[in-house]
């Protein structure tokens, strides 16, 4: 399974520059003027995981296959976007397709870089974007309420229950509160409503504070204000410098690590984003390790062995018999599968087994 992260924010805050850097694909034009991105740019990139390299040292496979994450660079939104201002609703619909929103916020001063609101104010910028997401949800919900009202008048029982929840949610949104804080999110009716409408303001948000090089070394006041705001929302903040991330493009792994170390950082913005997105979506990875390939598979934490096998092929789940499981730590310590078997570290697990992060697995199945 893959994850999709949508990069949003006001025009000209560094979204396309960050996209270029994160994906290592210079195919999103970045320029010093608003709306230089007029189509959502998409790129699928591997999820970095050092454990795959360690497994490969032992197995010596023909190839290494990483899990993947999709980044979507969505054109800059402006005040009034939900009513068609700027480039309008088109880009709001692009956000519906992603699982996580990476909200880019400018957190540095530079008179040479235009700001669409003329001044740098991260909290104002955040509130502009988040208000537009709420307005877009309200507009979509109104259309759904109209439909449910007609169905309720026709004495459709399910429509009446859904209409009640929808009206409660409408009142919530009218107070400029996002769907994420609605108190009936666990209600089955709301869950079905959200599946259909994919509320924008209900998505998990990671705030990306885009700083200059000095801001990487020490949090400036802009970053601190974003951190305080995110803390109140229960959201995460990633500090990155789009310029630096772009400079990392093309460097060898050792060079990149040394470069980051000189800046007092131990990982890139890409790694921070992926780890945070994984945590937000409750995702983990398990591995398969053979001479053909060493591969990482992304699953939701808490999945059983048969369900986890389904990401390889549906037949693995349908015909599941049992799974051979070795923890990553044991696989490395014992020098591979044979050593793990000899040391009694391989386990046979059945249908109820809950897969753990880092499990090295082989599935037995029969269809």
Buried (B, 14 or more C-beta within 10 A) or exposed (E): EEBBBBBBBBBBBBBBBBBBBBBBBEEBEBEEEBBBBEEBBBBEBBBBBEBBEBBBEBBEBEEBBBBBBBBBBBBBBBBBBBEEEBBBBBBBBBBBBBBBBBBBBBBBEEEEEEBBBEEBBBEEBBBBBBBBBBBBBBBBBEEBBEEBBEBBEEEBEEBBBBBBBBBBBBEBBEEEBBBBEBEBBEBEBBEEBBEEBBBBBBBBBBBBBBBBEEBBEEBBEBBBBBBEBBEEBEBBBBBBBBBBBBBBBEEEEEEBBEBBEEEEBEEBBBBBBBBBBBBBBEBBBBBBBEEEBBBBBBBBBEBBBBBBBBBBEEEBBEBBEBBBBBBBEBBBEBEBBEBBEEEEBBBEBEEEBEBEBBBBBBBEBEE
